[in-house]
Amino acid sequence: MDSIVQLQPQLTQQIAQAVVEQRVSHAYLLLGENQLQTQQLGLWFAQALFCQQPAAGFPCGQCDHCRRITQRDFPDIVCLKTDKASLGVDEVRQAKLSLEQTGVEADHRLLLINSGAKLTPAAANSLLKFLEEPAGAVTTILEAPSTTTILPTILSRVQILTLTAAVDSNWQQQLQAQGYTAPDLKIIAQAHLENELGQDLTAVDFQKIRDLVQNWFQLLEEHPWTAFLEVGAKVKGSLENRQQQTIFLGLLEANFSRQIRQVADDGANLLVVRRLTESFLEARKYWQANVSLENSLEQLALQAVEIVKGSSL
């Protein structure tokens, strides 16, 4: 198996440089759909912070600290992870109490949250208070598949590191031969739609859906009532089957995720985008429960009307 340094060379170099220059932020969010890679990067980051024999910021992987971190047996790291459906406020509070203790092996400590997407609202708010007022020299690392699963107030207080999705070269060549452009392949990978492209979906079909999403997303943010009207007038008739609807919703989610990252430092706009994203996720659940796409998107647009109106008051 390739090491995380081979799989994510740019991110590991960025982290190593921050360690060398002593400018590690107080909190990070590692974003990646590949949960295994995200967890590997989180452990590698932890090793970089505590390694006894680093080389240009890269952990050696062999010292006592590195080996114990790999074994999840290092006292200055508090790890929050659950196999349950959610990560509750009690677990976060217990972690905060543990972090109030002084370091055992080092003069700083690390909170590593593998299940960032599972935080309940109460747990997320408890974590937010900790990020605002950390207990001494503590670095926090959250892991999540998407920014849409994290509170906007938390997003505004973390540095976001996005893992690069691996691209199958054979798959890429096949799609390019069918007329897909390099930018389209990047969009498909970012939206994790590789398994949704069947032989019956041409490159032209995909590009039409892509443009439809971009135009409708812009309307939703700026003129949501027009977006409501466009659902029946244009969107509904442009998507011929459930496969195309799946691609439409996948690209729409990618737009929301990208927009959240772009406004992460803008509190007012971040709140609006977050509320729109929550409405989108609710609309997608309706569609997954076999509510028609038309009704699901119209409900989203109507909620967007109220959200945008409220933000302008």
C-alpha positions as CSV (number, residue, x, y, z in Angstrom):
1,M,0.0,0.0,0.0
2,D,1.3,3.5,-0.9
3,S,2.2,5.7,2.1
4,I,0.2,8.8,2.8
5,V,3.2,10.9,1.7
6,Q,2.9,9.3,-1.8
7,L,-0.8,9.6,-1.9
8,Q,-1.0,13.2,-0.6
9,P,2.4,14.8,-1.4
10,Q,1.2,18.4,-1.5
11,L,-0.6,18.2,1.8
12,T,2.1,16.4,3.7
13,Q,4.7,18.9,2.4
14,Q,2.4,21.8,3.5
15,I,2.1,20.3,6.9
16,A,5.8,19.6,7.3
17,Q,6.7,23.1,6.3
18,A,4.3,24.5,8.9
19,V,5.9,22.3,11.5
20,V,9.4,23.4,10.6
21,E,8.4,27.1,10.5
22,Q,6.5,26.7,13.8
23,R,3.3,28.1,12.4
24,V,1.0,25.2,13.0
25,S,-2.6,26.6,13.4
26,H,-4.7,25.8,16.5
27,A,-7.3,23.9,14.4
28,Y,-7.5,22.0,11.1
29,L,-10.2,20.3,9.1
30,L,-9.1,17.4,6.9
31,L,-11.6,16.9,4.1
32,G,-11.7,13.7,2.1
33,E,-14.3,11.1,1.0
34,N,-11.7,8.4,1.4
35,Q,-12.0,7.8,5.1
36,L,-9.0,5.6,5.3
37,Q,-6.7,8.2,3.7
38,T,-8.2,10.9,5.9
39,Q,-7.4,8.9,9.0
40,Q,-3.9,8.1,7.7
41,L,-3.2,11.8,7.2
42,G,-4.5,12.6,10.7
43,L,-2.1,10.1,12.2
44,W,0.7,11.3,10.0
45,F,0.0,14.9,11.1
46,A,0.1,13.7,14.7
47,Q,3.4,12.1,14.2
48,A,4.8,15.3,12.6
49,L,3.8,17.2,15.7
50,F,5.4,14.8,18.2
51,C,8.2,13.1,16.3
52,Q,11.5,12.9,18.2
53,Q,13.7,12.7,15.0
54,P,11.9,14.7,12.3
55,A,13.5,15.4,8.9
56,A,12.5,18.8,7.5
57,G,9.2,18.5,9.3
58,F,8.5,14.9,8.1
59,P,8.1,12.4,10.9
60,C,10.6,9.5,11.0
61,G,7.9,6.9,11.7
62,Q,10.4,4.9,13.8
63,C,11.0,6.7,17.0
64,D,9.1,5.9,20.3
65,H,6.6,8.6,19.8
66,C,5.8,7.8,16.2
67,R,5.4,4.1,16.9
68,R,3.1,4.7,19.9
69,I,1.0,7.2,17.9
70,T,0.6,4.5,15.2
71,Q,-0.5,2.1,18.0
72,R,-3.0,4.7,19.3
73,D,-1.1,4.7,22.6
74,F,0.3,8.2,23.0
75,P,-0.9,10.1,26.2
76,D,-0.8,13.6,24.7
77,I,-3.3,12.7,22.0
78,V,-7.0,12.6,22.8
79,C,-8.9,10.8,20.0
80,L,-12.6,11.0,19.5
81,K,-14.1,8.3,17.3
82,T,-17.3,6.3,17.3
83,D,-19.0,3.5,15.5
84,K,-22.4,4.8,16.5
85,A,-24.6,7.1,14.4
86,S,-23.5,10.2,16.3
87,L,-20.8,11.6,18.5
88,G,-22.4,13.3,21.5
89,V,-21.7,16.2,23.8
90,D,-20.6,14.0,26.7
91,E,-17.7,12.6,24.7
92,V,-16.6,16.1,23.7
93,R,-16.8,17.3,27.3
94,Q,-14.8,14.3,28.5
95,A,-12.1,15.1,25.9
96,K,-12.0,18.7,26.9
97,L,-11.4,17.7,30.5
98,S,-8.6,15.4,29.5
99,L,-7.0,18.2,27.5
100,E,-6.9,20.5,30.5
101,Q,-4.2,18.2,32.0
102,T,-0.6,19.1,31.3
103,G,1.3,17.2,28.6
104,V,3.0,13.9,29.6
105,E,5.5,13.4,26.8
106,A,5.5,16.9,25.3
107,D,4.6,20.5,26.1
108,H,1.5,20.5,23.8
109,R,-1.4,18.2,23.2
110,L,-3.6,17.1,20.3
111,L,-7.4,16.6,19.9
112,L,-8.0,14.2,17.0
113,I,-11.6,13.9,15.9
114,N,-12.0,11.0,13.4
115,S,-15.8,11.4,13.3
116,G,-16.3,15.1,12.7
117,A,-19.3,14.5,10.5
118,K,-21.1,12.6,13.4
119,L,-21.0,15.5,15.9
120,T,-24.4,16.3,17.2
121,P,-25.4,20.0,17.3
122,A,-24.8,20.1,21.0
123,A,-21.4,18.4,20.6
124,A,-20.4,20.7,17.8
125,N,-21.3,23.8,19.9
126,S,-19.3,22.4,22.8
127,L,-16.3,21.9,20.5
128,L,-16.8,25.4,19.2
129,K,-16.4,26.9,22.7
130,F,-13.2,24.9,23.0
131,L,-11.9,26.2,19.7
132,E,-12.6,29.7,20.8
133,E,-10.9,29.2,24.2
134,P,-8.5,26.2,23.9
135,A,-7.0,24.8,27.1
136,G,-3.4,25.8,26.7
137,A,-1.2,24.5,23.9
138,V,-3.6,22.3,22.0
139,T,-4.0,21.6,18.3
140,T,-7.4,20.2,17.1
141,I,-7.7,18.1,13.9
142,L,-11.2,17.2,12.6
143,E,-11.8,14.7,9.8
144,A,-14.9,14.8,7.6
145,P,-16.0,13.9,4.1
146,S,-17.4,17.4,3.3
147,T,-17.8,20.9,4.6
148,T,-21.6,20.4,4.4
149,T,-21.4,18.2,7.5
150,I,-19.6,20.8,9.7
151,L,-21.1,23.9,11.5
152,P,-20.3,27.2,9.7
153,T,-19.1,28.7,13.0
154,I,-16.5,25.8,13.3
155,L,-15.5,26.2,9.6
156,S,-14.6,29.8,10.3
157,R,-12.2,28.8,13.0
158,V,-10.2,26.0,11.3
159,Q,-7.8,25.8,8.5
160,I,-9.2,23.5,5.8
161,L,-7.0,20.9,4.1
162,T,-8.6,19.0,1.3
163,L,-7.3,15.6,0.3
164,T,-6.8,15.1,-3.4
165,A,-8.9,12.3,-4.8
166,A,-7.0,9.5,-6.6
167,V,-7.8,9.3,-10.3
168,D,-7.7,6.0,-12.2
169,S,-5.6,6.8,-15.4
170,N,-7.4,4.1,-17.5
171,W,-10.8,5.5,-16.5
172,Q,-9.6,9.0,-17.3
173,Q,-8.3,8.0,-20.7
174,Q,-11.6,6.2,-21.5
175,L,-13.6,9.3,-20.7
176,Q,-11.3,11.6,-22.6
177,A,-11.7,9.3,-25.6
178,Q,-15.5,9.8,-25.3
179,G,-15.1,13.6,-25.4
180,Y,-14.9,14.5,-21.7
181,T,-12.5,17.5,-21.1
182,A,-9.8,17.6,-18.4
183,P,-11.8,20.2,-16.4
184,D,-14.9,17.9,-16.6
185,L,-12.9,15.0,-15.2
186,K,-11.7,17.1,-12.3
187,I,-15.3,18.1,-11.5
188,I,-16.5,14.5,-11.7
189,A,-13.7,13.4,-9.3
190,Q,-14.4,16.2,-6.9
191,A,-18.1,15.4,-6.9
192,H,-17.3,11.6,-6.6
193,L,-19.5,10.8,-9.6
194,E,-17.1,8.2,-11.2
195,N,-19.6,5.4,-10.7
196,E,-22.6,7.3,-12.1
197,L,-21.3,7.7,-15.6
198,G,-22.8,5.0,-17.8
199,Q,-22.3,4.3,-21.4
200,D,-25.6,6.0,-22.2
201,L,-24.4,9.3,-20.8
202,T,-22.4,11.2,-23.4
203,A,-19.9,13.9,-22.7
204,V,-22.3,16.4,-24.2
205,D,-25.1,15.1,-21.9
206,F,-22.8,15.7,-18.9
207,Q,-21.8,19.2,-20.0
208,K,-25.4,20.1,-20.4
209,I,-26.1,18.9,-16.8
210,R,-23.0,20.7,-15.6
211,D,-24.1,24.0,-17.1
212,L,-27.7,23.5,-15.8
213,V,-26.4,23.1,-12.3
214,Q,-24.1,26.1,-12.4
215,N,-26.9,28.4,-13.8
216,W,-29.5,27.1,-11.3
217,F,-27.2,27.3,-8.3
218,Q,-26.4,30.9,-9.1
219,L,-30.2,31.6,-9.4
220,L,-30.8,29.9,-6.1
221,E,-28.3,32.2,-4.3
222,E,-29.2,35.4,-6.0
223,H,-32.8,35.1,-7.3
224,P,-34.3,32.1,-5.6
225,W,-37.9,32.8,-6.8
226,T,-36.6,32.6,-10.4
227,A,-34.9,29.4,-9.4
228,F,-38.3,28.1,-8.2
229,L,-39.9,28.9,-11.6
230,E,-36.9,27.4,-13.5
231,V,-37.5,24.0,-11.8
232,G,-40.6,23.3,-13.8
233,A,-39.7,25.4,-16.8
234,K,-36.2,24.0,-17.5
235,V,-34.7,21.7,-14.9
236,K,-37.4,19.0,-14.9
237,G,-37.4,18.6,-18.7
238,S,-33.6,18.6,-19.0
239,L,-33.0,15.5,-16.8
240,E,-34.3,12.4,-18.6
241,N,-33.8,9.8,-15.9
242,R,-32.8,9.1,-12.3
243,Q,-29.1,8.7,-13.3
244,Q,-29.0,12.2,-14.7
245,Q,-30.9,13.5,-11.6
246,T,-28.2,11.8,-9.4
247,I,-25.5,13.6,-11.3
248,F,-27.4,16.9,-11.1
249,L,-27.6,16.5,-7.3
250,G,-24.0,15.4,-7.0
251,L,-22.8,18.5,-8.8
252,L,-25.1,20.7,-6.8
253,E,-23.6,19.4,-3.6
254,A,-20.1,20.0,-4.9
255,N,-21.2,23.6,-5.6
256,F,-22.4,24.0,-2.0
257,S,-19.2,22.5,-0.6
258,R,-17.0,24.8,-2.7
259,Q,-19.1,27.9,-1.8
260,I,-18.7,27.1,2.0
261,R,-15.0,27.0,1.6
262,Q,-14.9,30.3,-0.3
263,V,-16.9,32.1,2.4
264,A,-15.4,30.4,5.4
265,D,-14.0,33.6,6.8
266,D,-17.2,35.7,6.1
267,G,-19.5,35.1,9.1
268,A,-22.7,36.5,7.5
269,N,-22.4,34.9,4.1
270,L,-21.2,31.7,5.7
271,L,-24.4,31.4,7.7
272,V,-26.6,32.0,4.6
273,V,-24.7,29.4,2.6
274,R,-24.8,26.9,5.5
275,R,-28.6,27.4,5.8
276,L,-29.0,26.9,2.0
277,T,-26.8,23.8,2.3
278,E,-29.0,22.4,5.0
279,S,-32.1,23.0,2.9
280,F,-30.4,21.2,0.0
281,L,-29.5,18.2,2.1
282,E,-33.1,18.0,3.3
283,A,-34.4,18.3,-0.3
284,R,-32.0,15.4,-1.4
285,K,-33.4,13.2,1.4
286,Y,-36.9,13.8,0.0
287,W,-35.7,12.8,-3.4
288,Q,-34.0,9.7,-2.0
289,A,-37.3,8.8,-0.4
290,N,-38.9,8.9,-3.9
291,V,-40.4,12.4,-3.7
292,S,-40.1,13.8,-7.3
293,L,-37.0,15.9,-8.1
294,E,-39.3,18.7,-9.2
295,N,-41.1,18.8,-5.8
296,S,-37.8,18.4,-3.9
297,L,-36.1,21.3,-5.7
298,E,-39.1,23.5,-5.6
299,Q,-39.2,23.1,-1.8
300,L,-35.5,24.0,-1.7
301,A,-36.1,27.1,-3.8
302,L,-39.0,28.2,-1.5
303,Q,-36.8,27.8,1.6
304,A,-34.0,29.8,-0.2
305,V,-36.5,32.6,-0.8
306,E,-37.0,33.0,3.0
307,I,-33.2,32.5,3.7
308,V,-32.1,35.1,1.2
309,K,-34.9,37.5,2.3
310,G,-33.9,37.2,5.9
311,S,-30.2,37.9,5.2
312,S,-31.1,41.2,3.5
313,L,-33.1,42.6,6.5
